[in-house]
Amino acid sequence: MLLRHGKSDWHAGAGGDFGRPLAKRGEEASMRIGSWLLDHDLLPEHIIASPAARARKTADNICSVTGISASVLSTDERLYLADVGSLLEVIHQCPPAAGSLMIVGHNPGLEELLERLCTDPAPEPENGKLMPTAALAILQFNGAWNALDTASAHLQALTRPRLLKD
């Protein structure tokens, strides 16, 4: 699962990009995605988030809504504004026992990773934004995490919070 952080608050006075918090819209969207995961019984066994405030809070909201223990959530500095190579490096080091994984991070890296991993092209959205804030891509991959590579996963769902009912 690839989850882009929720909409951030550019005017919060956080003193920089890293500390920028979620906006109210980002809070609501991440909670909506958490409810969708719960409704579809798609609970990740392991979550790795960027340590940036907006990504960490998005991951915390997912855990809160779904009832996932915070013990499955970790942060990794390599995910902050990561490129595809860094994202794959983190995924490749995921515990082999984790049957499902969620990465909570940033664009453009997540979009580029999604496009790279999919066996078929992802559907092009009308507005051109494949992974807007709080978008969730569910990928099916059969194999060890360290074997995940180009065109090795099938896109099962691409969920955007704006399209979900409250």
Backbone as a chain_set.jsonl record, in Angstrom:
{"seq": "MLLRHGKSDWHAGAGGDFGRPLAKRGEEASMRIGSWLLDHDLLPEHIIASPAARARKTADNICSVTGISASVLSTDERLYLADVGSLLEVIHQCPPAAGSLMIVGHNPGLEELLERLCTDPAPEPENGKLMPTAALAILQFNGAWNALDTASAHLQALTRPRLLKD", "coords": {"N": [[0.841, -1.172, 0.0], [0.565, 2.152, -0.872], [0.531, 5.26, 0.484], [-0.151, 8.582, 0.209], [0.635, 11.406, 2.158], [-1.821, 13.352, 4.003], [-3.491, 16.469, 3.128], [-1.559, 19.31, 3.776], [-0.998, 22.013, 6.138], [-0.098, 24.933, 5.046], [0.114, 27.37, 6.246], [0.605, 27.201, 8.925], [2.753, 28.025, 10.361], [4.936, 26.397, 10.967], [7.625, 26.551, 10.729], [9.108, 25.424, 8.686], [9.363, 22.959, 6.049], [9.496, 20.249, 6.94], [8.223, 20.165, 9.452], [5.624, 20.836, 8.91], [2.194, 20.659, 9.621], [-0.814, 18.587, 9.323], [-3.579, 19.924, 7.528], [-6.982, 20.814, 8.339], [-8.589, 19.629, 6.371], [-6.826, 17.644, 5.52], [-6.64, 16.071, 7.804], [-9.299, 15.087, 7.948], [-9.454, 13.714, 5.49], [-7.488, 11.708, 5.771], [-8.591, 10.246, 7.842], [-10.903, 9.373, 6.578], [-9.826, 7.679, 4.62], [-8.727, 5.763, 6.331], [-11.111, 4.687, 7.401], [-12.147, 3.567, 5.067], [-10.229, 1.589, 4.558], [-10.695, -0.048, 6.791], [-13.388, -0.786, 6.364], [-13.048, -2.362, 4.096], [-11.533, -4.393, 4.996], [-8.714, -4.248, 4.842], [-6.126, -4.185, 6.311], [-2.961, -3.069, 7.062], [-0.071, -4.963, 7.99], [2.319, -3.953, 8.676], [3.572, -0.691, 8.956], [5.325, 1.924, 7.525], [6.388, 5.145, 7.867], [7.173, 8.402, 6.592], [9.106, 10.601, 8.599], [8.263, 13.234, 8.627], [6.061, 15.735, 9.868], [3.41, 15.875, 8.741], [3.156, 13.446, 7.346], [3.601, 11.555, 9.346], [1.444, 12.111, 11.08], [-0.664, 11.463, 9.387], [-0.283, 8.677, 9.192], [-0.626, 8.025, 11.901], [-3.336, 8.67, 12.174], [-4.489, 6.734, 10.512], [-3.906, 4.401, 11.976], [-5.367, 4.97, 14.299], [-8.096, 5.138, 13.421], [-8.508, 2.592, 12.309], [-7.885, 0.874, 14.33], [-5.467, -0.346, 14.436], [-2.57, -1.41, 16.037], [-0.234, 0.865, 17.391], [2.263, -0.159, 17.519], [2.973, -1.387, 15.158], [3.755, 0.602, 13.55], [6.351, 2.472, 12.209], [8.923, 4.944, 11.692], [10.942, 6.235, 9.038], [13.719, 7.929, 8.11], [14.631, 7.993, 5.501], [12.403, 8.111, 3.932], [11.485, 10.689, 3.775], [10.631, 12.992, 1.47], [11.445, 11.209, -0.517], [13.069, 9.606, -3.316], [12.448, 7.228, -5.979], [14.387, 5.183, -5.76], [15.2, 5.336, -3.048], [12.757, 4.781, -1.794], [12.291, 2.131, -2.653], [14.504, 0.921, -1.455], [13.842, 1.089, 1.278], [11.5, -0.481, 1.306], [12.546, -2.946, 0.465], [13.894, -3.691, 2.732], [11.971, -4.375, 4.497], [10.443, -6.269, 7.124], [10.475, -9.743, 6.548], [8.367, -11.288, 7.549], [6.146, -9.692, 7.497], [3.13, -9.633, 6.018], [1.667, -7.728, 4.699], [2.171, -4.367, 3.744], [2.374, -0.883, 4.405], [3.369, 2.126, 3.03], [3.881, 5.4, 3.96], [4.136, 8.439, 2.58], [5.536, 10.895, 0.381], [4.925, 12.907, -2.58], [6.976, 13.757, -5.403], [7.804, 11.132, -5.396], [6.195, 8.859, -4.545], [4.222, 8.662, -6.571], [5.85, 8.165, -8.798], [7.004, 5.754, -8.011], [4.726, 4.105, -7.924], [4.005, 4.086, -10.653], [6.244, 2.812, -11.662], [6.2, 0.263, -10.44], [3.839, -1.002, -11.267], [2.34, -3.47, -13.337], [0.645, -2.856, -15.399], [-0.288, 0.272, -16.895], [-1.288, 2.84, -14.617], [-4.629, 4.084, -14.193], [-5.293, 7.109, -15.839], [-6.083, 10.02, -14.195], [-8.679, 12.541, -14.436], [-7.846, 15.117, -13.656], [-5.139, 14.898, -13.851], [-3.581, 14.28, -11.652], [-2.183, 11.69, -10.237], [-1.641, 10.679, -7.654], [-3.036, 12.399, -5.518], [-3.189, 14.38, -2.454], [-3.548, 12.28, 0.376], [-4.224, 10.064, -1.13], [-4.559, 6.59, -1.831], [-2.894, 3.778, -2.91], [-3.387, 0.452, -3.689], [-1.54, -2.35, -4.036], [-0.916, -5.539, -5.481], [1.365, -7.986, -4.787], [3.347, -10.772, -5.163], [5.715, -12.31, -3.475], [9.013, -12.007, -2.002], [9.808, -9.1, -0.052], [12.233, -7.934, -0.743], [12.439, -8.513, -3.381], [10.777, -6.939, -4.837], [10.233, -4.994, -7.667], [10.58, -3.251, -10.816], [7.607, -3.334, -12.695], [6.409, -5.469, -11.239], [4.147, -5.696, -9.742], [0.577, -5.65, -9.301], [-1.897, -3.269, -9.773], [-4.493, -2.972, -7.598], [-6.364, -1.241, -6.506], [-6.999, 2.257, -6.556], [-7.501, 4.675, -4.495], [-9.095, 7.658, -3.728], [-9.66, 10.159, -1.349], [-11.576, 12.194, -1.816], [-13.406, 11.034, -3.466], [-14.765, 9.279, -1.921], [-17.614, 8.445, 0.044], [-18.915, 10.245, 2.83]], "CA": [[0.0, 0.0, 0.0], [1.266, 3.425, -0.927], [-0.376, 6.311, 0.939], [0.413, 9.928, 0.271], [0.16, 12.141, 3.331], [-2.967, 14.229, 3.812], [-3.255, 17.883, 2.817], [-0.872, 19.988, 4.88], [-1.342, 23.401, 6.424], [1.04, 25.768, 4.665], [0.092, 28.613, 7.019], [0.617, 26.853, 10.351], [3.924, 28.591, 11.015], [5.704, 25.282, 11.509], [9.052, 26.831, 10.645], [9.779, 24.653, 7.645], [8.616, 21.904, 5.384], [9.473, 19.012, 7.713], [7.288, 20.255, 10.574], [4.296, 21.275, 8.473], [1.153, 19.727, 10.071], [-1.973, 18.383, 8.459], [-4.681, 20.869, 7.576], [-8.241, 20.149, 8.726], [-8.962, 18.776, 5.236], [-5.925, 16.489, 5.544], [-7.08, 15.22, 8.93], [-10.543, 14.419, 7.552], [-9.185, 12.789, 4.383], [-6.769, 10.535, 6.262], [-9.569, 9.466, 8.615], [-11.791, 8.737, 5.591], [-9.069, 6.554, 4.042], [-8.685, 4.743, 7.377], [-12.433, 4.034, 7.432], [-12.254, 2.761, 3.851], [-9.41, 0.396, 4.798], [-11.403, -0.877, 7.764], [-14.576, -1.323, 5.692], [-12.637, -3.353, 3.101], [-10.69, -5.367, 5.686], [-7.382, -4.143, 4.255], [-5.314, -3.613, 7.367], [-1.551, -3.418, 6.891], [0.6, -5.585, 9.124], [3.497, -3.141, 8.966], [3.462, 0.648, 8.374], [6.527, 2.737, 7.626], [6.035, 6.504, 7.466], [8.148, 9.482, 6.638], [8.999, 11.259, 9.896], [7.708, 14.584, 8.507], [4.853, 15.83, 10.707], [2.171, 15.589, 7.996], [3.111, 12.018, 7.028], [3.471, 10.814, 10.608], [0.068, 12.283, 11.562], [-1.512, 10.663, 8.493], [-0.136, 7.283, 9.635], [-1.272, 7.924, 13.219], [-4.79, 8.663, 11.95], [-4.84, 5.408, 9.974], [-3.892, 3.479, 13.112], [-6.463, 5.327, 15.199], [-9.401, 4.785, 12.838], [-8.609, 1.157, 12.036], [-7.598, 0.087, 15.519], [-4.158, -0.981, 14.293], [-1.659, -1.066, 17.127], [0.855, 1.773, 17.031], [3.518, -0.916, 17.505], [3.298, -1.784, 13.782], [4.139, 1.834, 12.857], [7.691, 3.013, 12.426], [9.29, 5.991, 10.743], [12.25, 6.037, 8.418], [14.155, 9.208, 7.551], [14.84, 7.875, 4.054], [11.132, 8.346, 3.236], [11.196, 12.118, 3.662], [10.838, 13.474, 0.102], [12.242, 10.15, -1.134], [12.949, 9.228, -4.713], [12.071, 5.821, -6.157], [15.445, 4.328, -5.238], [15.12, 5.318, -1.584], [11.519, 4.08, -1.427], [12.526, 0.696, -2.845], [15.459, 0.486, -0.439], [13.09, 0.899, 2.521], [10.612, -1.636, 1.114], [13.375, -4.158, 0.399], [14.331, -4.032, 4.082], [10.791, -4.659, 5.316], [10.511, -7.614, 7.722], [9.884, -10.781, 5.701], [7.142, -11.825, 8.141], [5.024, -8.783, 7.241], [2.398, -10.037, 4.818], [1.2, -6.52, 4.011], [2.976, -3.21, 4.1], [1.931, 0.44, 3.968], [4.365, 3.192, 3.038], [3.234, 6.713, 4.018], [5.184, 9.356, 2.156], [5.38, 12.149, -0.348], [5.133, 13.001, -4.026], [6.606, 12.932, -6.544], [8.34, 9.775, -5.273], [5.178, 7.798, -4.498], [3.643, 8.513, -7.914], [6.849, 7.539, -9.653], [7.111, 4.354, -7.59], [3.513, 3.425, -8.385], [4.123, 3.871, -12.097], [7.326, 1.854, -11.913], [5.88, -1.076, -9.952], [2.649, -1.588, -11.897], [2.473, -4.226, -14.582], [-0.142, -2.1, -16.374], [-0.336, 1.688, -16.521], [-2.374, 3.268, -13.726], [-5.604, 4.901, -14.923], [-4.999, 8.54, -15.819], [-7.205, 10.798, -13.67], [-9.056, 13.709, -15.228], [-7.068, 16.294, -13.285], [-3.735, 14.616, -14.071], [-2.897, 13.973, -10.395], [-2.326, 10.262, -9.95], [-1.66, 10.493, -6.201], [-3.249, 13.642, -4.768], [-3.025, 14.167, -1.018], [-4.29, 11.2, 1.032], [-4.565, 8.987, -2.059], [-4.063, 5.276, -1.428], [-2.76, 2.762, -3.956], [-3.274, -0.921, -3.192], [-0.844, -3.165, -5.028], [-0.768, -6.961, -5.187], [2.7, -8.454, -5.123], [3.623, -12.089, -4.596], [7.15, -12.534, -3.395], [9.708, -11.392, -0.874], [9.883, -7.642, -0.192], [13.48, -7.543, -1.398], [12.337, -8.819, -4.81], [9.877, -5.979, -5.478], [10.968, -4.209, -8.655], [9.832, -2.75, -11.959], [6.533, -4.153, -13.283], [6.246, -6.71, -10.486], [2.939, -5.616, -8.916], [-0.677, -5.352, -9.997], [-2.699, -2.268, -9.076], [-5.833, -3.462, -7.283], [-7.256, -0.105, -6.256], [-6.427, 3.575, -6.342], [-8.6, 5.323, -3.787], [-8.886, 9.061, -3.39], [-10.663, 10.487, -0.339], [-12.643, 13.039, -2.348], [-14.39, 10.19, -4.145], [-15.431, 8.428, -0.929], [-18.737, 9.038, 0.755], [-18.68, 10.467, 4.266]], "C": [[0.886, 1.234, 0.0], [0.263, 4.504, -0.569], [0.355, 7.637, 0.974], [-0.173, 10.63, 1.49], [-1.031, 13.02, 2.977], [-2.533, 15.662, 3.531], [-2.639, 18.584, 4.018], [-1.323, 21.438, 4.994], [-0.106, 24.262, 6.189], [1.164, 27.011, 5.552], [0.159, 28.37, 8.523], [1.812, 27.45, 11.092], [4.821, 27.536, 11.624], [7.211, 25.504, 11.422], [9.799, 25.991, 9.637], [8.921, 23.518, 7.134], [8.443, 20.666, 6.261], [8.412, 19.029, 8.816], [5.875, 20.65, 10.2], [3.225, 20.248, 8.862], [0.071, 19.508, 9.013], [-2.951, 19.539, 8.629], [-5.929, 20.102, 8.005], [-8.687, 19.188, 7.622], [-8.097, 17.513, 5.185], [-6.258, 15.519, 6.658], [-8.305, 14.405, 8.512], [-10.3, 13.384, 6.464], [-8.461, 11.537, 4.875], [-7.685, 9.644, 7.106], [-10.519, 8.719, 7.66], [-11.099, 7.536, 4.943], [-8.958, 5.424, 5.069], [-9.993, 3.981, 7.48], [-12.608, 3.124, 6.23], [-11.443, 1.474, 4.015], [-10.115, -0.573, 5.735], [-12.613, -1.548, 7.119], [-14.23, -2.436, 4.705], [-11.689, -4.41, 3.67], [-9.289, -5.437, 5.069], [-6.443, -3.466, 5.259], [-3.853, -4.03, 7.2], [-0.967, -4.014, 8.17], [1.813, -4.781, 9.567], [3.327, -1.799, 8.252], [4.784, 1.362, 8.603], [6.181, 4.107, 7.058], [7.261, 7.399, 7.432], [8.012, 10.143, 8.009], [8.493, 12.702, 9.826], [6.358, 14.619, 9.217], [3.588, 15.424, 9.967], [2.042, 14.105, 7.649], [2.912, 11.192, 8.293], [2.041, 10.917, 11.147], [-0.916, 11.506, 10.686], [-1.47, 9.198, 8.928], [-0.792, 7.069, 10.992], [-2.791, 7.859, 13.072], [-5.266, 7.326, 11.402], [-4.909, 4.399, 11.114], [-5.082, 3.726, 14.031], [-7.816, 4.856, 14.676], [-9.571, 3.277, 12.693], [-8.424, 0.291, 13.267], [-6.293, -0.67, 15.435], [-3.267, -0.498, 15.434], [-0.54, -0.154, 16.615], [2.193, 1.041, 16.974], [3.909, -1.373, 16.097], [3.787, -0.595, 12.961], [5.56, 2.235, 13.232], [7.92, 4.142, 11.431], [10.684, 5.692, 10.21], [12.62, 7.339, 7.706], [14.329, 9.16, 6.04], [13.561, 8.146, 3.266], [10.794, 9.822, 3.072], [11.62, 12.613, 2.284], [11.667, 12.499, -0.733], [12.005, 10.008, -2.629], [12.642, 7.728, -4.773], [13.123, 4.882, -5.556], [15.397, 4.21, -3.726], [13.875, 4.575, -1.112], [11.701, 2.563, -1.552], [13.502, 0.146, -1.806], [14.748, 0.199, 0.887], [12.198, -0.342, 2.414], [11.414, -2.94, 1.122], [13.828, -4.615, 1.777], [13.17, -4.304, 5.032], [10.907, -6.078, 5.892], [9.804, -8.652, 6.85], [8.554, -11.322, 6.237], [5.925, -10.937, 7.893], [4.361, -9.167, 5.93], [1.866, -8.856, 4.03], [1.922, -5.319, 4.599], [2.313, -1.939, 3.592], [3.105, 1.399, 4.105], [3.594, 4.512, 3.013], [4.309, 7.754, 3.71], [4.693, 10.51, 1.32], [5.461, 11.948, -1.857], [6.333, 13.895, -4.276], [7.04, 11.465, -6.434], [7.31, 8.673, -5.284], [4.529, 7.57, -5.856], [4.6, 7.778, -8.838], [7.033, 6.068, -9.293], [5.908, 3.55, -8.069], [3.612, 3.102, -9.871], [5.186, 2.822, -12.422], [6.935, 0.426, -11.542], [4.772, -1.767, -10.735], [2.958, -2.31, -13.198], [1.722, -3.544, -15.716], [-0.155, -0.64, -15.959], [-1.527, 1.987, -15.61], [-3.336, 4.141, -14.522], [-5.302, 6.389, -14.746], [-6.209, 9.318, -15.313], [-7.457, 12.041, -14.52], [-8.197, 14.925, -14.925], [-5.562, 16.081, -13.427], [-2.946, 14.267, -12.819], [-3.165, 12.526, -10.023], [-2.463, 10.011, -8.454], [-1.829, 11.852, -5.513], [-3.119, 13.352, -3.277], [-4.032, 13.138, -0.506], [-4.77, 10.112, 0.074], [-3.876, 7.699, -1.615], [-4.054, 4.334, -2.616], [-2.568, 1.411, -3.284], [-2.674, -1.759, -4.318], [-0.787, -4.603, -4.552], [0.592, -7.41, -5.683], [2.913, -9.794, -4.431], [5.121, -12.329, -4.632], [7.715, -11.873, -2.159], [9.836, -9.896, -1.133], [11.144, -7.217, -0.932], [13.494, -7.872, -2.894], [11.413, -7.85, -5.554], [10.679, -5.09, -6.411], [10.034, -3.796, -9.79], [8.847, -3.788, -12.488], [6.34, -5.486, -12.569], [4.981, -6.732, -9.635], [1.738, -5.241, -9.784], [-1.473, -4.352, -9.157], [-4.108, -2.808, -8.873], [-6.822, -2.326, -7.093], [-6.426, 1.157, -6.11], [-7.569, 4.423, -5.796], [-8.208, 6.741, -3.41], [-9.995, 9.488, -2.455], [-11.814, 11.347, -0.843], [-13.755, 12.229, -3.025], [-15.153, 9.273, -3.19], [-16.576, 9.177, -0.275], [-18.376, 9.199, 2.219], [-19.397, 9.438, 5.097]], "O": [[1.834, 1.338, 0.778], [-0.754, 4.651, -1.247], [1.353, 7.795, 1.678], [-1.35, 10.459, 1.807], [-1.232, 13.386, 1.819], [-1.363, 16.015, 3.678], [-3.134, 18.467, 5.138], [-1.935, 22.003, 4.087], [0.805, 24.314, 7.015], [2.226, 27.633, 5.594], [-0.197, 29.249, 9.308], [1.873, 27.385, 12.319], [5.405, 27.753, 12.686], [7.987, 24.728, 11.981], [11.019, 25.86, 9.73], [7.892, 23.172, 7.716], [7.353, 20.097, 6.317], [7.776, 18.008, 9.078], [5.016, 20.786, 11.072], [3.33, 19.084, 8.477], [0.053, 20.153, 7.965], [-3.13, 20.063, 9.728], [-5.924, 18.871, 8.028], [-9.113, 18.067, 7.904], [-8.588, 16.437, 4.845], [-6.172, 14.303, 6.488], [-8.346, 13.189, 8.698], [-10.872, 12.295, 6.506], [-8.78, 10.428, 4.447], [-7.557, 8.42, 7.078], [-10.888, 7.573, 7.915], [-11.723, 6.494, 4.742], [-9.082, 4.253, 4.712], [-9.989, 2.759, 7.628], [-13.156, 2.028, 6.354], [-11.911, 0.394, 3.655], [-10.127, -1.781, 5.495], [-12.836, -2.744, 7.307], [-15.026, -3.352, 4.5], [-11.119, -5.214, 2.932], [-8.754, -6.515, 4.811], [-6.028, -2.323, 5.07], [-3.548, -5.222, 7.198], [-1.325, -3.619, 9.28], [2.277, -4.916, 10.699], [2.975, -1.768, 7.073], [5.299, 1.404, 9.721], [5.737, 4.222, 5.916], [8.243, 7.181, 8.143], [6.901, 10.236, 8.531], [8.312, 13.334, 10.867], [5.602, 13.648, 9.174], [2.767, 14.692, 10.52], [0.936, 13.564, 7.657], [2.137, 10.236, 8.3], [1.485, 9.925, 11.617], [-1.894, 10.954, 11.191], [-2.513, 8.551, 9.02], [-1.442, 6.047, 11.214], [-3.453, 7.085, 13.763], [-6.329, 6.838, 11.787], [-5.865, 3.628, 11.206], [-5.726, 2.781, 14.486], [-8.591, 4.244, 15.411], [-10.657, 2.747, 12.93], [-8.765, -0.892, 13.256], [-6.025, -1.541, 16.263], [-3.229, 0.693, 15.745], [0.023, -0.38, 15.544], [3.161, 1.574, 16.432], [5.069, -1.714, 15.869], [4.188, -0.759, 11.809], [5.915, 2.322, 14.407], [7.192, 4.273, 10.447], [11.484, 4.998, 10.838], [11.909, 7.788, 6.807], [14.188, 10.183, 5.369], [13.621, 8.384, 2.06], [9.899, 10.165, 2.3], [12.808, 12.651, 1.964], [12.488, 12.911, -1.552], [10.91, 10.251, -3.136], [12.584, 7.052, -3.746], [12.774, 3.893, -4.912], [15.536, 3.116, -3.179], [13.931, 3.823, -0.139], [11.31, 1.809, -0.661], [13.335, -0.978, -1.332], [15.019, -0.81, 1.538], [12.154, -1.158, 3.335], [10.991, -3.926, 1.726], [14.116, -5.795, 1.975], [13.371, -4.447, 6.238], [11.411, -6.981, 5.224], [8.654, -8.451, 6.459], [7.708, -11.766, 5.46], [4.79, -11.384, 8.063], [4.959, -9.043, 4.861], [1.638, -8.965, 2.825], [2.236, -5.273, 5.789], [1.76, -1.912, 2.493], [3.749, 1.475, 5.152], [2.747, 4.72, 2.143], [5.261, 7.929, 4.47], [3.595, 11.031, 1.516], [5.996, 10.95, -2.34], [6.671, 14.718, -3.425], [6.683, 10.649, -7.283], [7.501, 7.655, -5.949], [4.306, 6.427, -6.256], [4.198, 6.875, -9.573], [7.2, 5.229, -10.178], [6.063, 2.435, -8.566], [3.335, 1.978, -10.291], [5.028, 2.038, -13.358], [7.294, -0.517, -12.246], [4.769, -2.992, -10.852], [3.723, -1.834, -14.036], [2.125, -3.645, -16.875], [-0.041, -0.344, -14.769], [-2.623, 1.461, -15.802], [-2.914, 4.86, -15.427], [-5.083, 6.859, -13.63], [-7.266, 9.278, -15.943], [-6.571, 12.523, -15.225], [-7.855, 15.685, -15.832], [-4.785, 16.995, -13.149], [-1.752, 13.983, -12.91], [-4.249, 12.185, -9.551], [-3.307, 9.221, -8.031], [-0.862, 12.397, -4.981], [-2.955, 12.197, -2.883], [-5.198, 13.128, -0.899], [-5.639, 9.317, 0.435], [-2.76, 7.719, -1.095], [-5.084, 4.115, -3.254], [-1.702, 1.245, -2.425], [-3.237, -1.857, -5.408], [-0.629, -4.861, -3.359], [0.928, -7.236, -6.854], [2.677, -9.917, -3.23], [5.709, -12.525, -5.695], [6.992, -11.261, -1.373], [9.957, -9.466, -2.28], [11.121, -6.235, -1.675], [14.454, -7.546, -3.592], [11.283, -7.937, -6.775], [11.682, -4.501, -6.009], [8.822, -3.987, -9.701], [9.192, -4.95, -12.7], [6.133, -6.515, -13.213], [4.76, -7.682, -8.885], [1.866, -4.613, -10.834], [-1.693, -4.573, -7.966], [-4.83, -3.071, -9.835], [-7.986, -2.439, -7.476], [-5.303, 1.13, -5.608], [-8.473, 4.831, -6.525], [-7.139, 6.987, -2.852], [-11.164, 9.213, -2.726], [-12.929, 11.231, -0.334], [-14.893, 12.685, -3.139], [-16.078, 8.574, -3.602], [-16.51, 10.389, -0.07], [-17.629, 8.397, 2.781], [-19.313, 9.469, 6.324]]}, "num_chains": 1, "name": "protein.A"}
